[in-house]
């Protein structure tokens, strides 16, 4: 039986959620004061301190980890008050602590502890009966501790720990029989510590250490025979590949080679098709590419070339040496603008960057690679509108919707609130001052999971209007 919280309509003190430029705090101007169409902001669940974390969505349900009377459990919502409920009390003894929520093929996969088997792989269709442990991979109270779930077409890949093989690469189709270790890459109990990165045309790209070549890029088609080392880039030693991102036909990633240092690499999925793109730092050192983001087969990334003394700035590459160059030195001099949170919307690559006079604000790159600041939203000198870049392996602090993005921002007046931008100054505006007493959202939530989910034209998020964090939504349709 699904446990539903009896939710009642909740609005601000005045009784109505106002539009874009009004709030229950007194209709004061916010942000840059620009006008625009009102967004419909609504409190989905009035259960105080629900504190939704790791929010994801299928076609019809939003799933999240939430707090009930006994601890943190799996919740779901169809976007209405009456349709927001605890899916199952997985651990009747305390917290099941759902984590690594991942949607694949319309099914939710996640990791939870039922108090008996430890942390194991679970699945849910949104019903109590359909929420079950997939397989007891490592019998005992500790469990196999699955992590780094990544999925596509009803399949998930992940790292799991098993007594005799250590931490290795596993996959699951949601059935016990179809949940298996793909290959014992590092023979013995130590494990290869695989890190699944991206899936392209049914092939998983990941990094692993086989105790022979060090940590290098690997690929897998889900079979032992089709799981192999892609290239020994760092020989002798590790190349320690970083975050991999998929373009239309290539996968980009940073890696360390003995001659070039840590630079941008690319692969088409074969050893012959794996190569250094360009040695950005021609001096003895590394450009250390980070925060890669692909648009088609063009990749944007941050790097420091070491010789021009520009610091860490935004670069772009088409996969060739001549087509790899700095986009702009935003923070002039040796200091860095340290771009982050890259996303594509409205025909622009939008990102956050630091400026010596205006702090961290929202910037954009157009199709001709021209860079411009969208708006100086926090006008205080060195005033940061956006938080520093988060962990690139975890939740994004932006989500694409309505021809633009929804994101976290602080104009110096309202605290961290929800904003919208279509990539223009006039189209960048505060959605609502949800919490006139402080921050409506905590940017650090993105360090452990997704903070936004999109379902049927509505963005769902963890918001606090001063009465505790719970599930809120902004409607765009």
Secondary structure, DSSP 4 states (H G I P E B T S, - for coil): --EE--------TTSS---TT--TTTS---TT----PPPEEEES---TT---EEEEE-SS-EEEEEE-SSSEEEEEE-SSSTTEEEEE---TTS----EEEEEETTEEEEEEE-SSS-EEEEEESSSSTT-EEEE-SS-SSSB---EEEEEETTEEEEEEEETTTEEEEEEESSSSTT-EEEE-SSTTTTB---EEEEEETTEEEEEEE-SSS-EEEEEESSSSTTEEEEE-TTSSS-------EE-SS-EEEEEEETTTEEEEEEESSSSTTEEEEE-S--SSS----EEEEEETTEEEEEE--SSS---SEEEEESSSSTTEEEEE-SS-SSS----EEEEEETTEEEEEEEETTTEEEEEEE-TT--EEEEE--S-STT--SSPPP--TTS--SEEEETTEEEEEE--SSS-SEEEEESSSSTTEEEEE---TTS-SS-GGGGGTS--EEEETTEEEEEEESSS-EEEEEEE--
